[in-house]
Amino acid sequence: MDDITWEDPFCGEGASCFRLGTDPEGNAYIAIAGAEDAYLTDSREALRTMILDIKAGKADHLL
């Protein structure tokens, strides 16, 4: 998709970098930097909810 606007990568030490993107139709995308053609997509609202849940500690058990 040429209309995805990708954010700068989020990188951890020695880990893969993830990129978040959005498009004009209200979709959100997550991909590994360098593999943006193999993305996961959902609504911007779903991305917003995921980010808020992560910030609230709901994924801390994965760390």
All heavy atoms as TSV, in Angstrom:
chain	resi	resn	atom	element	x	y	z
A	1	MET	N	N	0.845	-1.187	0.000
A	1	MET	CA	C	0.000	0.000	0.000
A	1	MET	C	C	0.882	1.240	0.000
A	1	MET	O	O	1.701	1.416	0.893
A	1	MET	CB	C	-0.885	0.024	1.229
A	1	MET	CG	C	-2.030	-0.937	1.195
A	1	MET	SD	S	-3.232	-0.449	2.437
A	1	MET	CE	C	-4.652	-0.566	1.423
A	2	ASP	N	N	0.685	2.101	-0.954
A	2	ASP	CA	C	1.498	3.297	-1.059
A	2	ASP	C	C	0.986	4.433	-0.180
A	2	ASP	O	O	1.693	5.407	0.013
A	2	ASP	CB	C	1.555	3.768	-2.506
A	2	ASP	CG	C	2.301	2.785	-3.382
A	2	ASP	OD1	O	3.208	2.111	-2.875
A	2	ASP	OD2	O	1.962	2.692	-4.574
A	3	ASP	N	N	-0.219	4.318	0.353
A	3	ASP	CA	C	-0.768	5.416	1.125
A	3	ASP	C	C	-0.580	5.248	2.630
A	3	ASP	O	O	-1.148	5.992	3.416
A	3	ASP	CB	C	-2.240	5.621	0.785
A	3	ASP	CG	C	-3.084	4.377	1.017
A	3	ASP	OD1	O	-2.528	3.284	1.202
A	3	ASP	OD2	O	-4.314	4.504	1.003
A	4	ILE	N	N	0.267	4.322	3.071
A	4	ILE	CA	C	0.574	4.157	4.488
A	4	ILE	C	C	1.650	5.165	4.855
A	4	ILE	O	O	2.676	5.273	4.198
A	4	ILE	CB	C	1.076	2.740	4.814
A	4	ILE	CG1	C	0.010	1.700	4.480
A	4	ILE	CG2	C	1.464	2.647	6.286
A	4	ILE	CD1	C	0.500	0.257	4.601
A	5	THR	N	N	1.403	5.928	5.912
A	5	THR	CA	C	2.398	6.836	6.456
A	5	THR	C	C	3.025	6.149	7.657
A	5	THR	O	O	2.362	5.934	8.672
A	5	THR	CB	C	1.753	8.169	6.880
A	5	THR	OG1	O	1.121	8.756	5.736
A	5	THR	CG2	C	2.783	9.126	7.442
A	6	TRP	N	N	4.292	5.758	7.528
A	6	TRP	CA	C	5.007	5.037	8.583
A	6	TRP	C	C	5.699	6.013	9.528
A	6	TRP	O	O	6.314	6.972	9.088
A	6	TRP	CB	C	6.039	4.085	7.981
A	6	TRP	CG	C	5.431	2.947	7.232
A	6	TRP	CD1	C	5.338	2.821	5.883
A	6	TRP	CD2	C	4.827	1.774	7.789
A	6	TRP	NE1	N	4.722	1.634	5.559
A	6	TRP	CE2	C	4.401	0.978	6.712
A	6	TRP	CE3	C	4.613	1.321	9.081
A	6	TRP	CZ2	C	3.758	-0.246	6.902
A	6	TRP	CZ3	C	3.966	0.102	9.275
A	6	TRP	CH2	C	3.555	-0.661	8.187
A	7	GLU	N	N	5.607	5.736	10.827
A	7	GLU	CA	C	6.348	6.483	11.842
A	7	GLU	C	C	7.794	5.981	11.866
A	7	GLU	O	O	8.093	4.917	11.328
A	7	GLU	CB	C	5.711	6.266	13.222
A	7	GLU	CG	C	4.271	6.744	13.326
A	7	GLU	CD	C	4.146	8.258	13.253
A	7	GLU	OE1	O	5.039	8.957	13.771
A	7	GLU	OE2	O	3.152	8.734	12.677
A	8	ASP	N	N	8.669	6.725	12.515
A	8	ASP	CA	C	10.037	6.259	12.713
A	8	ASP	C	C	9.995	4.956	13.515
A	8	ASP	O	O	9.095	4.764	14.347
A	8	ASP	CB	C	10.868	7.298	13.469
A	8	ASP	CG	C	11.161	8.530	12.621
A	8	ASP	OD1	O	11.141	8.409	11.379
A	8	ASP	OD2	O	11.416	9.593	13.212
A	9	PRO	N	N	10.959	4.064	13.316
A	9	PRO	CA	C	10.968	2.778	14.028
A	9	PRO	C	C	11.143	2.934	15.539
A	9	PRO	O	O	11.805	3.849	16.009
A	9	PRO	CB	C	12.172	2.050	13.441
A	9	PRO	CG	C	12.471	2.725	12.158
A	9	PRO	CD	C	12.036	4.141	12.324
A	10	PHE	N	N	10.500	2.032	16.271
A	10	PHE	CA	C	10.690	1.885	17.710
A	10	PHE	C	C	11.611	0.691	17.887
A	10	PHE	O	O	11.265	-0.429	17.506
A	10	PHE	CB	C	9.353	1.621	18.414
A	10	PHE	CG	C	8.392	2.773	18.329
A	10	PHE	CD1	C	7.475	2.857	17.300
A	10	PHE	CD2	C	8.414	3.783	19.284
A	10	PHE	CE1	C	6.577	3.915	17.221
A	10	PHE	CE2	C	7.527	4.851	19.207
A	10	PHE	CZ	C	6.613	4.909	18.177
A	11	CYS	N	N	12.794	0.919	18.450
A	11	CYS	CA	C	13.790	-0.140	18.547
A	11	CYS	C	C	14.186	-0.395	19.991
A	11	CYS	O	O	14.322	0.532	20.780
A	11	CYS	CB	C	15.041	0.234	17.767
A	11	CYS	SG	S	14.738	0.549	16.016
A	12	GLY	N	N	14.378	-1.667	20.315
A	12	GLY	CA	C	14.937	-2.057	21.596
A	12	GLY	C	C	16.370	-2.471	21.397
A	12	GLY	O	O	16.816	-2.704	20.280
A	13	GLU	N	N	17.106	-2.553	22.483
A	13	GLU	CA	C	18.501	-2.966	22.400
A	13	GLU	C	C	18.624	-4.373	21.846
A	13	GLU	O	O	18.065	-5.312	22.401
A	13	GLU	CB	C	19.130	-2.919	23.793
A	13	GLU	CG	C	20.014	-1.717	24.005
A	13	GLU	CD	C	20.710	-1.772	25.336
A	13	GLU	OE1	O	21.571	-2.627	25.518
A	13	GLU	OE2	O	20.353	-0.940	26.170
A	14	GLY	N	N	19.322	-4.530	20.746
A	14	GLY	CA	C	19.553	-5.844	20.162
A	14	GLY	C	C	18.300	-6.544	19.676
A	14	GLY	O	O	18.291	-7.750	19.485
A	15	ALA	N	N	17.218	-5.794	19.485
A	15	ALA	CA	C	15.956	-6.395	19.068
A	15	ALA	C	C	15.509	-5.818	17.734
A	15	ALA	O	O	16.068	-4.843	17.244
A	15	ALA	CB	C	14.883	-6.137	20.131
A	16	SER	N	N	14.503	-6.433	17.182
A	16	SER	CA	C	13.918	-5.913	15.949
A	16	SER	C	C	13.266	-4.561	16.217
A	16	SER	O	O	12.833	-4.273	17.327
A	16	SER	CB	C	12.859	-6.879	15.422
A	16	SER	OG	O	13.435	-8.098	15.059
A	17	CYS	N	N	13.210	-3.761	15.199
A	17	CYS	CA	C	12.540	-2.467	15.283
A	17	CYS	C	C	11.141	-2.597	14.703
A	17	CYS	O	O	10.955	-3.189	13.644
A	17	CYS	CB	C	13.324	-1.422	14.498
A	17	CYS	SG	S	14.983	-1.133	15.106
A	18	PHE	N	N	10.175	-2.039	15.399
A	18	PHE	CA	C	8.796	-2.061	14.938
A	18	PHE	C	C	8.410	-0.698	14.422
A	18	PHE	O	O	8.883	0.320	14.904
A	18	PHE	CB	C	7.850	-2.465	16.075
A	18	PHE	CG	C	8.048	-3.876	16.523
A	18	PHE	CD1	C	8.909	-4.188	17.555
A	18	PHE	CD2	C	7.379	-4.905	15.885
A	18	PHE	CE1	C	9.100	-5.496	17.962
A	18	PHE	CE2	C	7.560	-6.221	16.286
A	18	PHE	CZ	C	8.432	-6.507	17.328
A	19	ARG	N	N	7.530	-0.695	13.413
A	19	ARG	CA	C	7.023	0.553	12.860
A	19	ARG	C	C	5.511	0.555	12.940
A	19	ARG	O	O	4.861	-0.460	12.726
A	19	ARG	CB	C	7.458	0.712	11.410
A	19	ARG	CG	C	8.987	0.819	11.314
A	19	ARG	CD	C	9.438	1.233	9.981
A	19	ARG	NE	N	9.151	2.668	9.779
A	19	ARG	CZ	C	9.338	3.292	8.637
A	19	ARG	NH1	N	9.781	2.624	7.596
A	19	ARG	NH2	N	9.095	4.566	8.527
A	20	LEU	N	N	4.961	1.721	13.247
A	20	LEU	CA	C	3.526	1.940	13.245
A	20	LEU	C	C	3.197	2.850	12.075
A	20	LEU	O	O	3.960	3.768	11.763
A	20	LEU	CB	C	3.067	2.596	14.547
A	20	LEU	CG	C	3.393	1.848	15.830
A	20	LEU	CD1	C	2.959	2.676	17.034
A	20	LEU	CD2	C	2.720	0.490	15.858
A	21	GLY	N	N	2.079	2.595	11.439
A	21	GLY	CA	C	1.662	3.429	10.322
A	21	GLY	C	C	0.158	3.603	10.308
A	21	GLY	O	O	-0.575	2.860	10.960
A	22	THR	N	N	-0.290	4.585	9.565
A	22	THR	CA	C	-1.719	4.834	9.376
A	22	THR	C	C	-1.964	5.187	7.917
A	22	THR	O	O	-1.044	5.538	7.180
A	22	THR	CB	C	-2.203	5.996	10.265
A	22	THR	OG1	O	-1.424	7.156	10.003
A	22	THR	CG2	C	-2.119	5.642	11.751
A	23	ASP	N	N	-3.236	5.085	7.524
A	23	ASP	CA	C	-3.606	5.504	6.173
A	23	ASP	C	C	-4.811	6.437	6.243
A	23	ASP	O	O	-5.433	6.577	7.304
A	23	ASP	CB	C	-3.853	4.293	5.265
A	23	ASP	CG	C	-5.107	3.507	5.588
A	23	ASP	OD1	O	-6.021	4.022	6.290
A	23	ASP	OD2	O	-5.210	2.361	5.136
A	24	PRO	N	N	-5.153	7.088	5.150
A	24	PRO	CA	C	-6.264	8.043	5.140
A	24	PRO	C	C	-7.635	7.413	5.403
A	24	PRO	O	O	-8.574	8.111	5.750
A	24	PRO	CB	C	-6.218	8.647	3.733
A	24	PRO	CG	C	-4.844	8.395	3.229
A	24	PRO	CD	C	-4.405	7.121	3.873
A	25	GLU	N	N	-7.744	6.108	5.266
A	25	GLU	CA	C	-9.036	5.439	5.462
A	25	GLU	C	C	-9.298	5.061	6.920
A	25	GLU	O	O	-10.307	4.440	7.220
A	25	GLU	CB	C	-9.112	4.178	4.594
A	25	GLU	CG	C	-9.320	4.460	3.110
A	25	GLU	CD	C	-8.014	4.861	2.426
A	25	GLU	OE1	O	-6.981	4.233	2.714
A	25	GLU	OE2	O	-8.038	5.806	1.627
A	26	GLY	N	N	-8.379	5.391	7.824
A	26	GLY	CA	C	-8.585	5.103	9.240
A	26	GLY	C	C	-8.030	3.769	9.698
A	26	GLY	O	O	-8.388	3.288	10.776
A	27	ASN	N	N	-7.153	3.175	8.905
A	27	ASN	CA	C	-6.540	1.908	9.290
A	27	ASN	C	C	-5.189	2.173	9.936
A	27	ASN	O	O	-4.542	3.173	9.661
A	27	ASN	CB	C	-6.328	1.015	8.059
A	27	ASN	CG	C	-7.645	0.690	7.402
A	27	ASN	OD1	O	-8.559	0.184	8.018
A	27	ASN	ND2	N	-7.746	1.013	6.131
A	28	ALA	N	N	-4.770	1.234	10.805
A	28	ALA	CA	C	-3.468	1.306	11.450
A	28	ALA	C	C	-2.674	0.064	11.079
A	28	ALA	O	O	-3.254	-0.996	10.812
A	28	ALA	CB	C	-3.635	1.400	12.965
A	29	TYR	N	N	-1.346	0.194	11.073
A	29	TYR	CA	C	-0.466	-0.889	10.645
A	29	TYR	C	C	0.688	-1.033	11.620
A	29	TYR	O	O	1.177	-0.045	12.153
A	29	TYR	CB	C	0.102	-0.584	9.245
A	29	TYR	CG	C	-0.965	-0.382	8.219
A	29	TYR	CD1	C	-1.591	0.856	8.071
A	29	TYR	CD2	C	-1.374	-1.429	7.396
A	29	TYR	CE1	C	-2.593	1.036	7.129
A	29	TYR	CE2	C	-2.365	-1.252	6.457
A	29	TYR	CZ	C	-2.975	-0.022	6.336
A	29	TYR	OH	O	-3.976	0.160	5.413
A	30	ILE	N	N	1.137	-2.269	11.826
A	30	ILE	CA	C	2.333	-2.569	12.600
A	30	ILE	C	C	3.177	-3.504	11.743
A	30	ILE	O	O	2.661	-4.469	11.179
A	30	ILE	CB	C	1.998	-3.262	13.929
A	30	ILE	CG1	C	1.089	-2.380	14.789
A	30	ILE	CG2	C	3.284	-3.609	14.694
A	30	ILE	CD1	C	0.577	-3.053	16.040
A	31	ALA	N	N	4.472	-3.200	11.662
A	31	ALA	CA	C	5.388	-4.035	10.874
A	31	ALA	C	C	6.771	-3.997	11.506
A	31	ALA	O	O	7.082	-3.104	12.298
A	31	ALA	CB	C	5.469	-3.535	9.439
A	32	ILE	N	N	7.583	-4.955	11.149
A	32	ILE	CA	C	8.985	-4.926	11.518
A	32	ILE	C	C	9.686	-4.023	10.505
A	32	ILE	O	O	9.435	-4.120	9.297
A	32	ILE	CB	C	9.589	-6.341	11.512
A	32	ILE	CG1	C	8.925	-7.179	12.615
A	32	ILE	CG2	C	11.098	-6.297	11.683
A	32	ILE	CD1	C	9.322	-8.633	12.618
A	33	ALA	N	N	10.546	-3.147	11.004
A	33	ALA	CA	C	11.264	-2.232	10.115
A	33	ALA	C	C	12.031	-3.035	9.073
A	33	ALA	O	O	12.711	-4.004	9.391
A	33	ALA	CB	C	12.218	-1.358	10.911
A	34	GLY	N	N	11.854	-2.652	7.833
A	34	GLY	CA	C	12.479	-3.354	6.723
A	34	GLY	C	C	11.579	-4.402	6.101
A	34	GLY	O	O	11.880	-4.940	5.046
A	35	ALA	N	N	10.471	-4.709	6.761
A	35	ALA	CA	C	9.506	-5.696	6.241
A	35	ALA	C	C	8.100	-5.087	6.251
A	35	ALA	O	O	7.122	-5.745	6.599
A	35	ALA	CB	C	9.553	-6.973	7.066
A	36	GLU	N	N	8.011	-3.836	5.857
A	36	GLU	CA	C	6.738	-3.128	5.901
A	36	GLU	C	C	5.682	-3.710	4.958
A	36	GLU	O	O	4.505	-3.411	5.094
A	36	GLU	CB	C	6.944	-1.644	5.604
A	36	GLU	CG	C	7.611	-0.871	6.725
A	36	GLU	CD	C	9.120	-0.988	6.729
A	36	GLU	OE1	O	9.708	-1.727	5.896
A	36	GLU	OE2	O	9.745	-0.333	7.587
A	37	ASP	N	N	6.097	-4.553	4.025
A	37	ASP	CA	C	5.123	-5.175	3.119
A	37	ASP	C	C	4.418	-6.367	3.777
A	37	ASP	O	O	3.448	-6.882	3.240
A	37	ASP	CB	C	5.794	-5.603	1.817
A	37	ASP	CG	C	6.953	-6.555	2.035
A	37	ASP	OD1	O	7.548	-6.544	3.128
A	37	ASP	OD2	O	7.265	-7.316	1.110
A	38	ALA	N	N	4.884	-6.792	4.961
A	38	ALA	CA	C	4.262	-7.902	5.705
A	38	ALA	C	C	3.735	-7.345	7.023
A	38	ALA	O	O	4.277	-7.590	8.091
A	38	ALA	CB	C	5.275	-9.015	5.941
A	39	TYR	N	N	2.690	-6.539	6.938
A	39	TYR	CA	C	2.173	-5.833	8.103
A	39	TYR	C	C	0.934	-6.505	8.697
A	39	TYR	O	O	0.274	-7.313	8.054
A	39	TYR	CB	C	1.838	-4.384	7.738
A	39	TYR	CG	C	0.946	-4.248	6.532
A	39	TYR	CD1	C	-0.416	-4.484	6.619
A	39	TYR	CD2	C	1.473	-3.890	5.297
A	39	TYR	CE1	C	-1.240	-4.363	5.503
A	39	TYR	CE2	C	0.670	-3.765	4.179
A	39	TYR	CZ	C	-0.689	-4.000	4.298
A	39	TYR	OH	O	-1.483	-3.888	3.191
A	40	LEU	N	N	0.660	-6.117	9.942
A	40	LEU	CA	C	-0.579	-6.466	10.633
A	40	LEU	C	C	-1.424	-5.211	10.598
A	40	LEU	O	O	-0.911	-4.110	10.823
A	40	LEU	CB	C	-0.262	-6.855	12.082
A	40	LEU	CG	C	-1.439	-7.028	13.028
A	40	LEU	CD1	C	-2.209	-8.291	12.659
A	40	LEU	CD2	C	-0.928	-7.132	14.454
A	41	THR	N	N	-2.702	-5.349	10.303
A	41	THR	CA	C	-3.538	-4.156	10.195
A	41	THR	C	C	-4.835	-4.306	10.983
A	41	THR	O	O	-5.342	-5.416	11.172
A	41	THR	CB	C	-3.853	-3.831	8.717
A	41	THR	OG1	O	-4.555	-2.589	8.663
A	41	THR	CG2	C	-4.688	-4.894	8.062
A	42	ASP	N	N	-5.329	-3.182	11.477
A	42	ASP	CA	C	-6.601	-3.095	12.184
A	42	ASP	C	C	-7.022	-1.632	12.134
A	42	ASP	O	O	-6.374	-0.829	11.465
A	42	ASP	CB	C	-6.446	-3.586	13.636
A	42	ASP	CG	C	-7.768	-4.116	14.213
A	42	ASP	OD1	O	-8.831	-3.569	13.860
A	42	ASP	OD2	O	-7.729	-5.052	15.005
A	43	SER	N	N	-8.028	-1.269	12.886
A	43	SER	CA	C	-8.480	0.122	12.891
A	43	SER	C	C	-7.556	0.981	13.759
A	43	SER	O	O	-6.826	0.473	14.615
A	43	SER	CB	C	-9.906	0.207	13.436
A	43	SER	OG	O	-9.908	-0.158	14.816
A	44	ARG	N	N	-7.605	2.279	13.534
A	44	ARG	CA	C	-6.834	3.193	14.393
A	44	ARG	C	C	-7.313	3.080	15.831
A	44	ARG	O	O	-6.526	3.183	16.764
A	44	ARG	CB	C	-6.970	4.632	13.907
A	44	ARG	CG	C	-6.178	4.917	12.676
A	44	ARG	CD	C	-6.210	6.383	12.340
A	44	ARG	NE	N	-5.627	6.585	11.022
A	44	ARG	CZ	C	-5.372	7.761	10.508
A	44	ARG	NH1	N	-5.631	8.841	11.196
A	44	ARG	NH2	N	-4.845	7.859	9.303
A	45	GLU	N	N	-8.592	2.855	16.029
A	45	GLU	CA	C	-9.131	2.702	17.382
A	45	GLU	C	C	-8.539	1.471	18.062
A	45	GLU	O	O	-8.213	1.504	19.250
A	45	GLU	CB	C	-10.660	2.613	17.356
A	45	GLU	CG	C	-11.282	2.493	18.732
A	45	GLU	CD	C	-10.966	3.665	19.658
A	45	GLU	OE1	O	-10.758	4.799	19.190
A	45	GLU	OE2	O	-10.918	3.425	20.894
A	46	ALA	N	N	-8.378	0.379	17.331
A	46	ALA	CA	C	-7.761	-0.821	17.903
A	46	ALA	C	C	-6.309	-0.543	18.282
A	46	ALA	O	O	-5.847	-0.975	19.341
A	46	ALA	CB	C	-7.847	-1.985	16.925
A	47	LEU	N	N	-5.575	0.194	17.438
A	47	LEU	CA	C	-4.199	0.550	17.744
A	47	LEU	C	C	-4.153	1.445	18.979
A	47	LEU	O	O	-3.333	1.242	19.873
A	47	LEU	CB	C	-3.538	1.255	16.556
A	47	LEU	CG	C	-2.115	1.758	16.788
A	47	LEU	CD1	C	-1.171	0.590	17.075
A	47	LEU	CD2	C	-1.637	2.548	15.578
A	48	ARG	N	N	-5.046	2.402	19.043
A	48	ARG	CA	C	-5.117	3.300	20.198
A	48	ARG	C	C	-5.357	2.502	21.478
A	48	ARG	O	O	-4.677	2.706	22.491
A	48	ARG	CB	C	-6.226	4.326	19.986
A	48	ARG	CG	C	-6.402	5.304	21.110
A	48	ARG	CD	C	-7.595	6.249	20.811
A	48	ARG	NE	N	-7.774	7.222	21.847
A	48	ARG	CZ	C	-8.324	6.979	23.022
A	48	ARG	NH1	N	-8.755	5.780	23.328
A	48	ARG	NH2	N	-8.446	7.942	23.923
A	49	THR	N	N	-6.308	1.586	21.443
A	49	THR	CA	C	-6.614	0.760	22.606
A	49	THR	C	C	-5.409	-0.076	23.016
A	49	THR	O	O	-5.082	-0.174	24.206
A	49	THR	CB	C	-7.832	-0.147	22.310
A	49	THR	OG1	O	-8.957	0.687	22.024
A	49	THR	CG2	C	-8.152	-1.055	23.482
A	50	MET	N	N	-4.727	-0.675	22.046
A	50	MET	CA	C	-3.554	-1.483	22.355
A	50	MET	C	C	-2.469	-0.638	23.025
A	50	MET	O	O	-1.881	-1.046	24.032
A	50	MET	CB	C	-2.992	-2.129	21.095
A	50	MET	CG	C	-1.781	-3.012	21.376
A	50	MET	SD	S	-0.992	-3.677	19.896
A	50	MET	CE	C	-0.215	-2.223	19.235
A	51	ILE	N	N	-2.196	0.548	22.492
A	51	ILE	CA	C	-1.167	1.409	23.065
A	51	ILE	C	C	-1.547	1.819	24.492
A	51	ILE	O	O	-0.712	1.776	25.407
A	51	ILE	CB	C	-0.918	2.637	22.171
A	51	ILE	CG1	C	-0.250	2.193	20.864
A	51	ILE	CG2	C	-0.071	3.685	22.887
A	51	ILE	CD1	C	-0.195	3.277	19.805
A	52	LEU	N	N	-2.792	2.196	24.703
A	52	LEU	CA	C	-3.225	2.579	26.049
A	52	LEU	C	C	-3.139	1.408	27.021
A	52	LEU	O	O	-2.721	1.578	28.174
A	52	LEU	CB	C	-4.651	3.142	26.006
A	52	LEU	CG	C	-4.797	4.500	25.309
A	52	LEU	CD1	C	-6.266	4.882	25.189
A	52	LEU	CD2	C	-4.008	5.573	26.051
A	53	ASP	N	N	-3.505	0.214	26.563
A	53	ASP	CA	C	-3.408	-0.969	27.420
A	53	ASP	C	C	-1.952	-1.291	27.762
A	53	ASP	O	O	-1.637	-1.639	28.903
A	53	ASP	CB	C	-4.070	-2.177	26.757
A	53	ASP	CG	C	-5.585	-2.126	26.806
A	53	ASP	OD1	O	-6.150	-1.258	27.513
A	53	ASP	OD2	O	-6.222	-2.976	26.135
A	54	ILE	N	N	-1.060	-1.162	26.799
A	54	ILE	CA	C	0.362	-1.398	27.064
A	54	ILE	C	C	0.872	-0.370	28.072
A	54	ILE	O	O	1.567	-0.725	29.029
A	54	ILE	CB	C	1.181	-1.368	25.758
A	54	ILE	CG1	C	0.859	-2.611	24.918
A	54	ILE	CG2	C	2.678	-1.284	26.057
A	54	ILE	CD1	C	1.423	-2.571	23.516
A	55	LYS	N	N	0.499	0.898	27.877
A	55	LYS	CA	C	0.923	1.934	28.810
A	55	LYS	C	C	0.379	1.693	30.207
A	55	LYS	O	O	1.013	2.043	31.203
A	55	LYS	CB	C	0.484	3.310	28.304
A	55	LYS	CG	C	1.275	3.789	27.096
A	55	LYS	CD	C	0.773	5.110	26.586
A	55	LYS	CE	C	1.124	6.229	27.546
A	55	LYS	NZ	N	0.779	7.548	27.006
A	56	ALA	N	N	-0.799	1.067	30.312
A	56	ALA	CA	C	-1.424	0.788	31.600
A	56	ALA	C	C	-0.841	-0.468	32.268
A	56	ALA	O	O	-1.254	-0.825	33.362
A	56	ALA	CB	C	-2.939	0.631	31.430
A	57	GLY	N	N	0.097	-1.127	31.577
A	57	GLY	CA	C	0.759	-2.287	32.182
A	57	GLY	C	C	0.131	-3.624	31.878
A	57	GLY	O	O	0.553	-4.651	32.419
A	58	LYS	N	N	-0.843	-3.667	30.999
A	58	LYS	CA	C	-1.532	-4.924	30.711
A	58	LYS	C	C	-0.689	-5.942	29.936
A	58	LYS	O	O	-1.083	-7.081	29.809
A	58	LYS	CB	C	-2.840	-4.656	29.972
A	58	LYS	CG	C	-3.859	-3.939	30.830
A	58	LYS	CD	C	-5.162	-3.742	30.108
A	58	LYS	CE	C	-6.163	-3.024	30.991
A	58	LYS	NZ	N	-7.450	-2.836	30.309
A	59	ALA	N	N	0.493	-5.516	29.450
A	59	ALA	CA	C	1.380	-6.438	28.745
A	59	ALA	C	C	2.699	-6.642	29.492
A	59	ALA	O	O	3.620	-7.239	28.967
A	59	ALA	CB	C	1.650	-5.941	27.326
A	60	ASP	N	N	2.761	-6.160	30.715
A	60	ASP	CA	C	4.003	-6.254	31.485
A	60	ASP	C	C	4.463	-7.695	31.686
A	60	ASP	O	O	5.661	-7.946	31.792
A	60	ASP	CB	C	3.859	-5.584	32.849
A	60	ASP	CG	C	3.876	-4.061	32.756
A	60	ASP	OD1	O	4.051	-3.522	31.633
A	60	ASP	OD2	O	3.691	-3.418	33.803
A	61	HIS	N	N	3.539	-8.619	31.710
A	61	HIS	CA	C	3.907	-10.037	31.894
A	61	HIS	C	C	4.711	-10.578	30.708
A	61	HIS	O	O	5.333	-11.625	30.812
A	61	HIS	CB	C	2.661	-10.876	32.116
A	61	HIS	CG	C	1.727	-10.890	30.945
A	61	HIS	ND1	N	0.907	-9.835	30.643
A	61	HIS	CD2	C	1.531	-11.810	29.992
A	61	HIS	CE1	C	0.217	-10.112	29.550
A	61	HIS	NE2	N	0.574	-11.319	29.126
A	62	LEU	N	N	4.726	-9.857	29.591
A	62	LEU	CA	C	5.496	-10.295	28.420
A	62	LEU	C	C	6.940	-9.830	28.469
A	62	LEU	O	O	7.760	-10.269	27.651
A	62	LEU	CB	C	4.842	-9.766	27.143
A	62	LEU	CG	C	3.411	-10.234	26.891
A	62	LEU	CD1	C	2.819	-9.500	25.704
A	62	LEU	CD2	C	3.383	-11.733	26.669
A	63	LEU	N	N	7.258	-8.984	29.422
A	63	LEU	CA	C	8.624	-8.435	29.519
A	63	LEU	C	C	9.543	-9.389	30.239
A	63	LEU	O	O	9.225	-10.101	31.099
A	63	LEU	CB	C	8.614	-7.092	30.248
A	63	LEU	CG	C	7.753	-6.024	29.566
A	63	LEU	CD1	C	7.735	-4.761	30.409
A	63	LEU	CD2	C	8.272	-5.697	28.191
